[in-house]
Amino acid sequence: MANIYKNSKLSLTSSGATTLYTVPANSRAIIKSLLVSEDAGGAAVAKVTLNDSSGTTFVIDNDVDLSADQKEQVFSEPLIMEESEVLQIDATSGAVDVFVSVLEINREDL
């Protein structure tokens, strides 16, 4: 098993679910943090979802509400993700930057 520390980041200015991180088929992942930051000097709202391997969507946070230049840590505890699950974010209004910190646990690498 190999532990791989990763991060992923996005800058969003339009609505629509955007993939932030996908767990590889041979791995599990622990999401340590998910930081959402308003970056255009106005209000913003974001929605965070997880899609499992069967395609079912689960809402993690439906209303990450940010005022101008505000940031919010979405997770207060780590989130475990299984093989092929997808973490997505949707900037339902405004502009946001998003950062996720991940520990990927690969079962095949030595």
C-alpha positions in Angstrom: 0.0 0.0 0.0 1.1 3.5 -0.8 0.0 6.7 0.9 -0.2 9.5 -1.6 -0.8 13.1 -0.4 -2.6 15.2 -2.9 -4.4 18.5 -3.4 -6.8 19.7 -6.0 -8.0 23.2 -6.6 -10.6 25.0 -8.8 -11.6 28.5 -9.6 -15.3 28.7 -10.4 -17.3 31.6 -11.8 -20.3 29.8 -13.3 -22.9 27.3 -12.0 -23.0 23.6 -12.7 -21.5 20.7 -10.8 -17.7 20.5 -11.4 -15.6 17.6 -10.4 -13.0 18.5 -7.8 -11.6 15.0 -7.0 -12.2 11.4 -8.2 -10.9 8.4 -6.2 -9.0 6.1 -8.4 -10.5 2.6 -8.9 -7.6 1.0 -6.9 -7.7 3.4 -4.0 -9.6 4.8 -1.0 -9.2 8.4 0.1 -9.4 10.5 3.2 -10.5 14.1 2.6 -8.7 16.1 5.3 -10.1 19.6 4.4 -12.2 21.4 1.9 -11.8 25.2 1.8 -14.1 27.4 -0.2 -13.2 31.0 -0.6 -15.1 33.9 -2.2 -12.7 35.6 -4.7 -14.5 38.4 -6.5 -15.4 40.9 -3.7 -19.1 39.9 -3.6 -21.3 37.3 -2.2 -21.2 33.6 -3.3 -23.0 30.4 -2.6 -21.6 26.9 -3.3 -23.0 23.4 -3.0 -20.8 20.3 -2.3 -21.8 16.8 -3.3 -20.5 13.3 -3.5 -21.4 10.8 -6.2 -20.9 7.2 -5.3 -19.8 4.5 -7.8 -23.5 3.7 -8.6 -24.1 7.3 -9.7 -26.2 8.3 -6.6 -25.6 11.9 -5.6 -25.4 12.8 -1.9 -25.4 16.4 -0.7 -22.6 17.2 1.8 -23.4 20.9 2.1 -26.2 22.5 0.2 -25.5 26.1 1.2 -21.9 27.2 1.6 -22.9 30.9 1.9 -20.0 33.4 1.7 -19.8 37.1 1.9 -17.1 39.2 0.2 -13.6 37.8 0.7 -14.9 35.2 3.2 -13.6 31.6 3.4 -15.2 28.5 5.0 -13.9 25.1 5.9 -16.6 22.7 4.8 -15.5 19.7 6.8 -15.1 19.6 10.6 -14.0 16.0 10.4 -12.3 13.9 7.8 -14.4 12.3 5.0 -13.7 8.8 3.8 -14.3 8.2 0.1 -14.4 4.8 -1.6 -13.2 3.6 -5.0 -14.5 5.7 -8.0 -16.4 8.1 -5.8 -16.5 11.7 -7.1 -16.4 15.0 -5.0 -18.1 17.8 -6.9 -18.7 21.5 -6.2 -21.2 23.9 -7.8 -20.8 27.7 -7.5 -24.6 28.4 -7.5 -23.8 32.1 -7.5 -20.7 34.3 -7.4 -17.1 33.3 -7.8 -15.3 30.9 -5.5 -11.9 29.2 -5.3 -11.9 25.7 -3.9 -9.0 23.7 -2.3 -9.2 20.1 -1.2 -6.5 18.1 0.7 -6.5 14.4 0.2 -4.7 11.3 1.5 -5.0 8.6 -1.2 -4.4 5.0 -0.1 -3.5 2.9 -3.1 -3.8 -0.8 -2.5 -1.6 -1.8 -5.5 1.5 0.3 -5.1 4.3 -0.8 -2.8 
